[in-house]
Amino acid sequence: MRATGLAGLELKRFGRGKLPRAALAALLLLPLLYGALYLWSFWDPYGHLDRIPVALVDEDEGAAVPAGGGAADPHGKAAGDRLAVGDELTGKLLDSKTFEWHRVDAAEARRGVENGTYYLSLTLPADLSRRIASSAGDSPETGVLRVRTNDANNYIVGQISRTVFSEIRAAASAEASRGFLDRIFIGFSDIHDATAKAAAGADDLRGGIATAEQGSKDLAEGLEESKSGSERLSAGLTALDRGSDDLRTGSRQVADGTRLLADRVDRIADGLRPFLRDDGTSIGDTARLIADASRTVRENLGELVKAAPVAATAAHTAADDLTTVHAQRCEDPPLPDPAVCEPLAKAVAAAAGVAAVADDVSALVKDEDGDLAALRTRLTVLERRAEDLAEHAPTLGDDLESAVAKVDALDAGAQQVAEGAGTLHAGLSAAKSGATALDTGVGTLKTGALGLDSGLHRLSDGSAALADGLNDGVGEIPDYDADDRDARTGVMADPVRLASSSLHAAPNYGTGFAPYFIPLSLWVGAMVAYMLMQPLNRRALAAGASARRTAFAGWLPVAATGLVQVAALMSVLHWGLGLEMAHPVATVGFLALVTCCFAAIVQWLNARFGAAGRILVLALLMLQLTSAGGTYPVRTSPGFFEAVHPWLPMSWVVEALRRLITGGGSGPVRQGCAVLAAFTAGALALTAVAARRRQVWTLERLHPELSL
């Protein structure tokens, strides 16, 4: 009998009664329990997070925005405004429907997370607003959102919540940054305006400094002239000081002389005053007498020339005689007579005097060579003066008083001059010192003016550079309007966004897991099928059919059942759950190959190892589930699973189904078909070997050690 006929006989067994038919129906629908039900439960968990009860605790007390350098808080509020981040964030969370939010207090949230009422809790701490507002102050702090999870409730929810709350935190941070950056851009505009004003002021400053520079030049030139004048003034006052010192000394000497003169004149006047007052007439008479005598002598000078030598000789003779007598009477005798000697000595002296006078007269006459014209002139003068004296003698007392008064006035004036000269000298000394100080000060001012001029020149250059720099800076500093600020704050608050794109995106969680659960369900279907059907047809074994026919006859009914399982499973997944496949026909065809391969492998294990083979089938299923990379990449698993990954058929099935369902290159599909075809052929060949062995009855087959 052909293999197909043997397979048909095997299937007909399930039509003999209700229980076999029910078993066949259950066999056909079994993959749905693993495939459809599993995928249904995993289909879109992220789309139903709003059913997850989460406790929301808002303890935020709000805060006043501090004053800090004129900046506002990150939410754009001015200093002193009230900031309530907790209320704002709570409102947005409740509107978002991210979770099933329950506003509770901290104690209720703690109890709920502990006993499972809430899967997790989100707490907005009391200082949240204060910390966020602190960015506008001197000591900025980071705001904190506290999340409490309990993996004993559900580990996956905790993982999902971390992802969700990371997005919430990023959104809150971006919102805070937008307000803060908005104030920065407003600050740029303020700086722009202030710089423009500063530039205008710098232009005015440059003009003012230029004027000041010209003024400093004029000042320096004027001080140069003042310096020359102060030097001349100092030199002149120095000379005046020396002259005043000489004047002071001379005037003091004059004052002392006039004082001495006045004293002497006063003493002489004191002596003459009585004489002139009482003897004025006598003085006049005497003066007339002298005038007459002078006239007489002048008129008799000729006789004097003749008589003078004779008189001189006679005077000397008389003097000699008296001297001889005096010597005889008073010097030679032992007892001179004092009464005679004393008068005689006087006579000797008088005679000597007369002789001397006579000699003088004689000498005078001889010196004039006998010409007494000069003496006559003098006598004439004496005569006139004597006459004048005689004429003024009655008024000499009054003239003396007038002369004394004038001398006293001269003395008083000289004293005043001396005192004034001293005062003048002191004043000129002070003026000299002042002039010297003035000259030094003017010199200092001159030096300072030159330095000022040099400094103003540099300042002028600097102010020009400042003005040019500020004018250039005005163009460099940005000035943003409201729309521009909004665009820029949006970019800077979230400067890097994840531009996520998928070449072949799975629309939901179930679609992503379908390549993993579909082969699992087909493996289980084949495994259960060989629990109901014989891996090797007993009739064929008993009839001595060829091993290949026997193996094929045992494989064919399970493969046919698998094809029905594939059709039922994919129909439910596509029309029931909404599984969309990039290549639906190729997917179904590939799954037909998969179920045939799995049937061949399970058949061989059962045919070769008997009851133990069923355990090996289950063990191989577990090994494939852990190493196929259906959930996490196999490289994240321990090295053992990565090592066995390429040697197991389900690994190739998962990789190929991902391309067939979500799209992608066909390379893994072709490789998977080749590998599955090889596994199928190899398993059927090994089953044929096992069938040949099963045609020989042994004691072990008659009494197996284990039977299921």
C-alpha positions as MATLAB code, in Angstrom:
seq = 'MRATGLAGLELKRFGRGKLPRAALAALLLLPLLYGALYLWSFWDPYGHLDRIPVALVDEDEGAAVPAGGGAADPHGKAAGDRLAVGDELTGKLLDSKTFEWHRVDAAEARRGVENGTYYLSLTLPADLSRRIASSAGDSPETGVLRVRTNDANNYIVGQISRTVFSEIRAAASAEASRGFLDRIFIGFSDIHDATAKAAAGADDLRGGIATAEQGSKDLAEGLEESKSGSERLSAGLTALDRGSDDLRTGSRQVADGTRLLADRVDRIADGLRPFLRDDGTSIGDTARLIADASRTVRENLGELVKAAPVAATAAHTAADDLTTVHAQRCEDPPLPDPAVCEPLAKAVAAAAGVAAVADDVSALVKDEDGDLAALRTRLTVLERRAEDLAEHAPTLGDDLESAVAKVDALDAGAQQVAEGAGTLHAGLSAAKSGATALDTGVGTLKTGALGLDSGLHRLSDGSAALADGLNDGVGEIPDYDADDRDARTGVMADPVRLASSSLHAAPNYGTGFAPYFIPLSLWVGAMVAYMLMQPLNRRALAAGASARRTAFAGWLPVAATGLVQVAALMSVLHWGLGLEMAHPVATVGFLALVTCCFAAIVQWLNARFGAAGRILVLALLMLQLTSAGGTYPVRTSPGFFEAVHPWLPMSWVVEALRRLITGGGSGPVRQGCAVLAAFTAGALALTAVAARRRQVWTLERLHPELSL';
ca = [
       0.000    0.000    0.000;
       1.206    3.431   -0.834;
       2.330    5.867    1.884;
      -0.609    8.170    1.190;
      -3.009    5.315    1.658;
      -1.382    4.390    4.917;
      -1.622    8.028    6.018;
      -5.287    8.101    5.084;
      -5.968    5.004    7.150;
      -4.267    6.702   10.104;
      -6.512    9.702    9.824;
      -9.637    7.623    9.381;
      -9.142    6.270   12.875;
     -10.270    9.674   14.227;
     -13.587    9.385   12.499;
     -14.684    6.336   14.448;
     -16.547    7.884   17.338;
     -17.070   11.178   19.069;
     -13.989   11.108   21.252;
     -11.527   10.555   18.387;
     -13.217   13.298   16.396;
     -13.026   15.629   19.410;
      -9.389   14.741   19.862;
      -8.709   15.544   16.199;
     -10.561   18.859   16.520;
      -8.582   19.709   19.629;
      -5.396   18.776   17.816;
      -6.241   21.102   14.958;
      -7.088   24.003   17.276;
      -4.272   23.475   19.774;
      -1.882   25.970   18.101;
      -4.503   28.644   18.655;
      -4.069   28.169   22.401;
      -0.365   28.947   22.118;
      -0.372   31.303   19.207;
      -3.592   33.283   19.157;
      -4.206   33.405   22.909;
      -0.628   34.382   23.741;
      -0.515   37.016   21.054;
      -3.921   38.293   22.022;
      -2.784   38.821   25.591;
       0.425   40.551   24.382;
      -1.155   42.311   21.445;
      -0.955   46.030   22.562;
      -0.080   46.457   26.257;
       1.230   50.039   25.766;
      -2.112   51.030   24.292;
      -3.891   50.176   27.533;
      -1.632   51.826   30.113;
      -4.550   54.066   31.043;
      -5.968   51.010   32.826;
      -2.955   50.808   35.150;
      -3.848   52.422   38.533;
      -1.076   54.800   39.607;
      -1.009   56.966   42.726;
      -0.275   60.684   42.152;
       0.883   62.664   45.203;
       1.170   66.440   44.838;
       2.953   67.854   47.899;
       4.358   70.886   46.096;
       3.928   73.999   48.233;
       4.713   76.452   45.453;
       7.303   79.195   45.723;
       7.884   82.862   45.054;
      10.312   83.587   42.268;
      13.480   85.041   43.862;
      15.216   88.161   42.641;
      18.475   87.234   40.940;
      20.228   89.673   38.658;
      17.003   90.761   36.983;
      16.270   87.300   35.545;
      12.894   85.622   35.699;
      12.199   82.038   36.696;
      12.358   79.199   34.140;
       8.581   79.458   33.564;
       8.891   83.096   32.502;
       7.515   84.596   35.708;
       8.966   87.806   37.075;
      10.639   88.098   40.471;
       8.049   87.945   43.252;
       5.409   86.036   41.209;
       3.944   82.812   42.579;
       5.131   79.586   40.928;
       3.175   76.322   41.353;
       4.856   73.655   39.251;
       3.066   70.838   41.095;
      -0.408   72.078   40.170;
       0.610   72.658   36.573;
       2.259   69.256   36.168;
      -0.607   67.454   37.946;
      -3.125   69.001   35.583;
      -1.140   67.932   32.544;
      -0.716   64.370   33.847;
      -4.427   63.992   34.539;
      -5.231   65.270   31.053;
      -2.647   62.998   29.417;
      -4.383   59.710   30.414;
      -0.969   58.064   30.448;
      -2.028   55.953   33.436;
      -5.166   55.652   35.523;
      -4.147   58.427   37.902;
      -5.454   58.556   41.472;
      -4.699   61.710   43.476;
      -3.941   60.551   47.018;
      -1.754   61.583   49.924;
       1.695   60.164   50.603;
       0.526   57.594   53.188;
      -2.226   56.214   50.953;
       0.197   56.003   48.028;
       2.713   54.087   50.142;
       0.087   51.595   51.341;
      -1.391   51.205   47.863;
       1.958   50.411   46.232;
       2.741   47.969   49.035;
      -0.560   46.027   48.889;
      -0.944   46.159   45.095;
      -3.786   48.686   44.891;
      -1.481   50.846   42.800;
       1.255   49.509   40.591;
       3.431   52.538   41.327;
       3.306   56.103   42.653;
       4.572   59.487   41.446;
       5.300   62.115   44.112;
       5.811   65.803   43.423;
       7.830   66.885   46.500;
       7.062   69.973   48.576;
      10.154   71.848   47.336;
       9.652   71.149   43.625;
       8.610   74.721   42.740;
      11.254   76.223   45.009;
      14.006   74.175   43.371;
      12.875   75.011   39.850;
      12.476   78.699   40.728;
      15.964   78.695   42.255;
      17.452   78.801   38.758;
      16.597   82.511   38.791;
      18.505   83.032   42.059;
      22.065   82.693   43.262;
      21.926   79.001   44.301;
      20.142   76.969   41.604;
      18.942   73.470   42.469;
      17.547   70.600   40.429;
      13.911   69.615   40.840;
      13.151   65.975   41.699;
      10.216   63.711   40.764;
       9.983   60.666   43.049;
       8.752   57.380   41.555;
       8.063   54.365   43.790;
       7.547   50.920   42.229;
       7.029   47.445   43.603;
       8.325   44.658   41.379;
       6.389   42.214   43.526;
       3.249   43.648   41.925;
       4.534   43.449   38.355;
       8.086   43.759   37.116;
       7.158   44.729   33.555;
       4.981   47.614   34.765;
       7.965   48.958   36.652;
      10.052   48.842   33.481;
       7.307   50.513   31.454;
       6.881   53.200   34.106;
      10.554   54.053   34.029;
      10.333   54.675   30.308;
       7.139   56.733   30.649;
       8.403   58.790   33.574;
      11.678   59.432   31.782;
       9.613   61.032   29.033;
       7.584   62.980   31.621;
      10.770   64.182   33.298;
      12.275   65.160   29.939;
       9.099   67.052   29.017;
       9.049   68.860   32.379;
      12.737   69.720   32.055;
      12.218   70.958   28.521;
       9.309   73.140   29.650;
      11.394   74.589   32.472;
      14.277   75.157   30.084;
      12.026   76.926   27.597;
      11.024   79.546   30.148;
      14.576   79.971   31.379;
      16.014   80.247   27.877;
      13.260   82.687   26.935;
      14.527   84.979   29.674;
      18.072   84.544   28.374;
      16.999   85.608   24.888;
      15.091   88.540   26.389;
      18.331   89.337   28.196;
      20.120   89.295   24.825;
      17.612   91.840   23.552;
      18.117   93.955   26.672;
      21.883   93.705   26.228;
      21.463   94.678   22.569;
      19.488   97.783   23.519;
      21.856   98.656   26.357;
      24.848   98.181   24.060;
      23.241  100.454   21.481;
      22.820  103.116   24.170;
      26.378  102.509   25.317;
      27.578  102.880   21.732;
      25.751  106.215   21.436;
      27.258  107.271   24.760;
      30.686  106.154   23.551;
      30.266  108.328   20.458;
      29.404  111.272   22.703;
      32.334  110.380   24.919;
      34.641  110.320   21.928;
      33.503  113.826   20.942;
      33.839  115.088   24.507;
      37.293  113.559   24.869;
      38.364  115.176   21.603;
      37.260  118.549   22.984;
      39.002  117.788   26.270;
      42.142  116.788   24.384;
      42.199  120.149   22.577;
      41.593  121.881   25.902;
      44.446  119.945   27.493;
      46.736  121.050   24.679;
      45.713  124.681   25.237;
      46.197  124.192   28.971;
      49.656  122.710   28.452;
      50.679  125.606   26.202;
      49.280  128.163   28.678;
      51.083  126.461   31.553;
      54.263  126.519   29.481;
      53.940  130.286   29.264;
      52.942  130.452   32.924;
      56.013  128.423   33.762;
      58.251  130.928   31.998;
      56.475  133.811   33.749;
      56.662  132.099   37.135;
      60.373  131.524   36.612;
      60.861  135.198   35.809;
      58.669  136.186   38.736;
      60.630  133.905   41.050;
      63.944  135.272   39.762;
      62.721  138.893   40.075;
      61.384  138.333   43.594;
      64.664  136.677   44.528;
      66.533  139.757   43.299;
      64.053  142.026   45.094;
      64.523  139.938   48.219;
      68.269  140.408   48.039;
      67.801  144.153   47.329;
      65.302  144.450   50.147;
      67.781  142.740   52.425;
      70.409  145.290   51.397;
      67.832  148.055   51.798;
      66.907  146.717   55.222;
      70.577  146.614   56.236;
      71.346  150.058   54.777;
      68.204  151.645   56.130;
      69.001  150.243   59.525;
      72.503  151.684   59.293;
      71.037  155.028   58.182;
      68.532  154.853   61.023;
      71.306  154.102   63.479;
      73.369  156.986   62.023;
      70.479  159.405   62.171;
      69.765  158.233   65.689;
      73.393  158.936   66.621;
      73.287  162.250   64.745;
      70.077  163.239   66.463;
      71.531  162.344   69.854;
      74.651  164.374   69.192;
      72.709  167.275   67.715;
      70.435  167.186   70.724;
      73.374  167.206   73.086;
      75.107  170.001   71.146;
      71.856  171.892   70.895;
      71.346  171.453   74.599;
      74.788  173.037   75.100;
      74.402  175.784   72.489;
      70.823  176.665   73.206;
      71.529  178.743   76.326;
      74.561  180.362   74.719;
      72.717  181.296   71.578;
      69.692  182.432   73.515;
      71.696  184.637   75.945;
      74.755  185.682   73.813;
      73.286  186.311   70.429;
      74.336  189.966   70.516;
      77.836  189.077   71.657;
      78.143  186.541   68.887;
      77.063  189.169   66.422;
      79.566  191.628   67.772;
      82.317  189.022   67.742;
      81.422  188.114   64.202;
      81.679  191.739   63.217;
      84.974  191.921   65.012;
      86.236  188.890   63.104;
      84.961  190.425   59.925;
      86.831  193.642   60.730;
      89.945  191.736   61.760;
      89.811  189.681   58.619;
      89.502  192.829   56.616;
      92.427  194.381   58.509;
      94.600  191.276   58.085;
      93.667  191.054   54.435;
      94.570  194.668   53.989;
      97.929  194.241   55.885;
      99.086  190.972   54.320;
     101.912  192.770   52.587;
     103.414  193.860   55.906;
     103.089  190.324   57.158;
     105.303  189.040   54.405;
     107.985  191.388   55.457;
     107.642  191.061   59.211;
     107.044  187.298   59.421;
     110.617  186.122   59.014;
     111.896  188.771   61.411;
     109.240  187.918   63.927;
     110.047  184.249   63.641;
     113.706  184.873   64.245;
     112.965  187.153   67.227;
     110.522  184.564   68.607;
     113.084  181.856   68.445;
     115.693  184.101   70.059;
     113.336  184.982   72.880;
     112.408  181.321   73.309;
     116.019  180.285   73.425;
     116.795  182.991   75.985;
     113.911  181.884   78.167;
     115.011  178.305   77.876;
     118.556  179.234   78.935;
     117.285  181.213   81.861;
     115.037  178.408   82.881;
     117.899  175.965   82.717;
     120.149  178.224   84.736;
     117.654  179.030   87.396;
     115.656  175.826   87.600;
     117.702  172.934   86.346;
     121.321  173.514   87.224;
     121.154  174.992   90.814;
     120.793  172.486   93.601;
     117.867  174.333   95.109;
     115.647  175.819   92.445;
     113.021  178.324   93.442;
     109.573  176.857   92.763;
     107.974  180.247   92.794;
     110.174  181.327   89.903;
     110.601  178.080   88.057;
     106.975  177.312   87.528;
     106.072  180.649   85.903;
     109.337  180.523   84.029;
     108.509  177.067   82.663;
     105.182  178.405   81.459;
     106.931  181.305   79.806;
     109.336  178.880   78.106;
     106.421  176.882   76.811;
     104.584  179.988   75.645;
     107.694  181.288   73.930;
     108.169  177.927   72.206;
     104.568  178.125   71.090;
     104.969  181.647   69.789;
     108.127  180.571   67.976;
     106.252  177.645   66.425;
     103.459  179.995   65.325;
     105.964  182.372   63.962;
     107.560  179.513   62.092;
     104.215  178.535   60.685;
     103.515  182.056   59.557;
     106.968  182.337   58.104;
     106.529  178.927   56.380;
     103.152  180.034   55.065;
     104.623  183.112   53.683;
     107.458  181.124   52.110;
     105.051  178.452   50.624;
     103.042  181.203   48.912;
     106.250  182.505   47.482;
     105.241  185.767   48.913;
     101.985  185.690   47.011;
      99.179  185.845   49.526;
      96.375  186.082   46.948;
      94.869  182.818   48.063;
      95.070  183.826   51.718;
      93.510  187.095   50.807;
      90.646  185.218   49.092;
      90.140  183.105   52.126;
      90.140  186.095   54.367;
      87.565  187.641   52.086;
      85.414  184.561   52.470;
      85.944  184.624   56.223;
      84.990  188.245   56.275;
      81.764  187.609   54.385;
      80.813  184.687   56.545;
      81.567  186.561   59.700;
      79.373  189.383   58.441;
      76.653  186.865   57.651;
      77.032  185.386   61.116;
      76.851  188.863   62.583;
      73.728  189.479   60.541;
      72.013  186.214   61.612;
      73.320  186.078   65.154;
      70.060  187.420   66.648;
      68.095  184.444   65.113;
      70.619  181.628   65.719;
      68.564  180.173   68.572;
      65.503  179.839   66.393;
      67.582  178.406   63.544;
      69.101  175.897   66.002;
      65.648  174.733   67.113;
      64.557  174.391   63.493;
      67.705  172.398   62.673;
      67.236  170.149   65.717;
      63.590  169.552   64.719;
      64.638  168.630   61.202;
      67.354  166.287   62.459;
      64.792  164.645   64.783;
      62.333  164.372   61.903;
      65.082  162.869   59.787;
      65.803  160.367   62.536;
      62.106  159.437   62.877;
      61.804  159.049   59.123;
      64.959  156.953   59.029;
      63.542  154.700   61.756;
      60.291  154.306   59.825;
      62.237  153.596   56.664;
      64.257  150.959   58.528;
      61.099  149.344   59.903;
      59.403  149.488   56.483;
      62.499  148.023   54.872;
      62.347  145.142   57.370;
      58.663  144.607   56.680;
      59.325  144.868   52.940;
      62.128  142.309   53.241;
      59.920  139.924   55.207;
      57.131  140.347   52.661;
      59.484  139.902   49.748;
      60.959  136.794   51.409;
      57.460  135.366   51.752;
      56.711  136.450   48.178;
      59.938  134.792   47.041;
      58.955  131.558   48.791;
      55.480  131.818   47.302;
      56.894  132.551   43.883;
      59.212  129.560   44.220;
      56.285  127.385   45.286;
      54.234  128.902   42.478;
      56.973  128.097   40.001;
      57.220  124.544   41.332;
      53.447  124.175   41.254;
      53.233  125.570   37.757;
      55.980  123.155   36.772;
      54.008  120.324   38.313;
      50.872  121.546   36.567;
      52.807  121.748   33.342;
      54.059  118.182   33.758;
      50.560  117.070   34.726;
      49.075  118.946   31.791;
      51.514  117.243   29.440;
      50.636  113.900   31.036;
      46.953  114.805   30.802;
      47.377  115.657   27.169;
      49.160  112.358   26.532;
      46.572  110.453   28.562;
      43.699  112.194   26.814;
      45.303  111.317   23.507;
      45.397  107.650   24.500;
      41.920  107.990   25.985;
      40.762  109.496   22.720;
      42.159  106.515   20.835;
      40.628  104.156   23.403;
      37.251  105.887   23.297;
      37.300  105.707   19.513;
      38.092  101.991   19.700;
      35.395  101.585   22.355;
      32.831  103.416   20.269;
      33.743  101.417   17.162;
      33.691   98.168   19.148;
      30.333   98.934   20.736;
      28.856   99.915   17.386;
      30.187   96.680   15.899;
      28.951   94.785   18.974;
      25.423   96.102   18.507;
      25.323   94.291   15.198;
      26.789   91.127   16.728;
      24.419   90.913   19.715;
      21.141   89.280   18.666;
      17.813   91.025   19.178;
      15.011   88.459   19.150;
      11.307   89.115   18.807;
       8.644   86.927   20.440;
       8.307   84.487   17.530;
      12.055   84.142   17.128;
      12.490   83.588   20.879;
       9.783   80.931   20.867;
      11.452   79.078   18.008;
      14.905   79.269   19.542;
      13.833   78.318   23.058;
      12.053   75.303   21.613;
      15.255   74.202   19.910;
      17.587   74.907   22.841;
      15.254   73.436   25.474;
      15.257   70.187   23.506;
      18.311   70.560   21.240;
      18.587   66.885   20.345;
      15.480   64.916   19.541;
      15.445   61.251   18.722;
      14.453   61.078   15.074;
      13.387   57.491   15.342;
      12.507   55.705   12.176;
      12.051   52.047   11.454;
      12.629   50.515    8.097;
       9.927   47.949    8.757;
       7.989   49.011   11.837;
       5.786   46.600   13.735;
       2.527   48.394   14.488;
       2.086   46.834   17.923;
       3.561   44.550   20.531;
       1.694   41.439   19.235;
       3.026   41.860   15.706;
       6.550   42.036   17.071;
       6.104   38.812   19.069;
       4.221   36.864   16.333;
       7.441   35.417   14.804;
       8.181   33.917   18.200;
       4.782   32.549   19.236;
       3.733   31.135   15.825;
       6.543   28.538   15.577;
       6.047   27.762   19.263;
       2.396   26.890   18.622;
       3.259   24.783   15.541;
       5.910   22.849   17.478;
       3.408   22.162   20.223;
       0.867   21.098   17.587;
       3.309   18.576   16.104;
       4.305   17.389   19.562;
       0.666   16.745   20.585;
      -0.137   15.222   17.177;
       2.419   12.469   17.745;
       0.890   11.879   21.124;
      -2.299   10.911   19.270;
      -0.742    9.332   16.163;
       1.969    6.725   15.765;
       5.323    8.013   14.495;
       5.652    4.783   12.468;
       2.639    3.095   10.920;
       2.278   -0.280   12.554;
       0.574   -1.816    9.540;
       3.462   -0.843    7.361;
       5.931   -2.238    9.846;
       3.961   -5.501   10.053;
       3.644   -5.752    6.272;
       7.399   -5.305    5.885;
       7.073   -2.119    3.875;
      10.198   -0.241    3.029;
      11.634    1.949    5.735;
      11.273    5.120    3.658;
       7.597    4.356    2.937;
       7.001    3.585    6.577;
       8.659    6.809    7.689;
       6.789    8.864    5.086;
       3.480    7.199    5.997;
       4.002    8.169    9.670;
       4.992   11.785    8.799;
       2.356   12.585    6.206;
      -0.793   12.656    8.433;
       0.875   14.928   11.013;
       2.156   17.193    8.245;
      -1.348   17.360    6.779;
      -2.725   18.145   10.227;
      -0.070   20.844   10.587;
      -1.158   22.481    7.358;
      -4.677   22.719    8.706;
      -3.283   24.127   11.958;
      -1.380   26.792    9.993;
      -4.498   27.769    8.081;
      -6.602   28.001   11.239;
      -3.962   29.891   13.217;
      -3.161   32.458   10.531;
      -6.848   33.006    9.796;
      -7.513   33.876   13.420;
      -4.405   36.033   13.713;
      -5.150   37.975   10.543;
      -8.928   38.377   10.670;
      -9.394   37.986   14.388;
      -6.496   39.942   15.957;
      -5.602   42.077   12.939;
      -2.121   40.748   12.206;
      -0.886   42.447    9.054;
       1.811   40.647    7.047;
       4.143   42.232    4.533;
       4.091   39.006    2.513;
       0.994   37.019    3.533;
       1.170   34.269    0.852;
       4.877   33.719    1.402;
       4.261   33.674    5.145;
       1.655   30.933    4.887;
       3.831   28.957    2.483;
       6.843   29.280    4.742;
       4.780   28.145    7.744;
       3.690   25.100    5.752;
       7.381   24.230    5.404;
       7.875   24.950    9.097;
       5.111   22.596   10.237;
       6.385   19.856    7.907;
       9.895   20.291    9.323;
       8.719   20.287   12.928;
       6.589   17.164   12.229;
       9.615   15.372   10.780;
      11.832   16.256   13.758;
       9.211   15.288   16.348;
       8.503   12.047   14.406;
      12.147   11.063   14.437;
      12.572   11.709   18.157;
       9.482    9.632   18.923;
      10.405    6.865   16.465;
      13.968    6.645   17.617;
      13.651    7.074   21.372;
      10.101    5.919   21.947;
       8.562    7.221   25.167;
      11.750    9.064   26.051;
      11.483   10.833   22.730;
       8.447   12.756   23.952;
      10.537   14.154   26.795;
      13.277   15.032   24.345;
      10.730   16.843   22.162;
       9.702   18.960   25.141;
      13.305   19.548   26.141;
      14.207   20.584   22.582;
      11.259   23.002   22.642;
      12.580   24.643   25.798;
      16.072   24.860   24.334;
      14.773   26.490   21.166;
      12.605   28.978   23.058;
      15.604   30.177   25.081;
      18.069   30.376   22.194;
      15.890   31.509   19.262;
      16.161   35.258   20.160;
      12.421   35.676   20.019;
      12.244   38.235   22.861;
      15.726   39.684   23.467;
      18.644   39.494   21.034;
      20.457   36.217   21.516;
      23.698   38.127   22.107;
      22.259   39.319   25.419;
      21.902   35.685   26.563;
      24.662   33.557   28.125;
      27.254   32.153   25.767;
      25.730   28.672   25.710;
      22.502   29.895   24.113;
      24.423   31.999   21.613;
      26.471   28.914   20.703;
      23.474   26.625   20.045;
      21.389   29.353   18.368;
      22.380   28.641   14.725;
      22.008   24.862   15.140;
      18.312   24.850   16.017;
      15.493   25.171   13.443;
      13.338   27.609   15.399;
      16.163   30.223   15.298;
      15.910   30.294   11.507;
      12.135   30.272   11.611;
      11.957   33.352   13.898;
      14.411   35.307   11.778;
      12.603   34.477    8.512;
       9.123   35.237    9.911;
      10.261   38.699   11.015;
      11.111   39.500    7.401;
       7.905   37.972    6.068;
       5.585   39.700    8.574;
       7.184   43.139    9.070;
       9.182   43.292    5.822;
      12.819   43.331    4.902;
      15.316   41.494    2.796;
      14.498   37.971    1.645;
      17.934   36.558    2.422;
      17.027   35.178    5.863;
      13.852   33.668    4.315;
      15.800   31.791    1.655;
      18.345   30.648    4.212;
      15.531   29.544    6.526;
      13.864   27.536    3.746;
      17.127   25.815    2.952;
      17.846   25.001    6.582;
      14.289   23.728    7.207;
      14.384   21.619    4.067;
      17.652   20.116    5.248;
      16.242   19.488    8.731;
      13.142   17.885    7.161;
      15.116   15.640    4.839;
      17.552   14.707    7.560;
      14.809   13.947   10.067;
      12.913   11.762    7.545;
      16.106    9.908    6.712;
      16.816    9.288   10.364;
      13.187    8.187   10.840;
      13.659    5.686    7.999;
      16.699    4.293    9.801;
      14.623    4.041   12.964;
      11.840    2.285   10.989;
      14.280   -0.312    9.714;
      15.350   -1.011   13.256;
      11.735   -1.208   14.401;
      11.029   -4.001   11.877;
      13.126   -6.314   14.025;
      11.402   -7.339   17.247;
      13.638   -7.478   20.262;
      13.113   -8.222   23.922;
      13.441   -4.512   24.639;
      10.548   -3.728   22.298;
       8.424   -6.440   23.814;
       9.104   -5.205   27.346;
      10.095   -1.512   27.194;
      11.645    0.072   30.296;
       9.464    3.186   29.940;
       6.098    3.688   28.287;
       3.867    6.742   28.052;
];
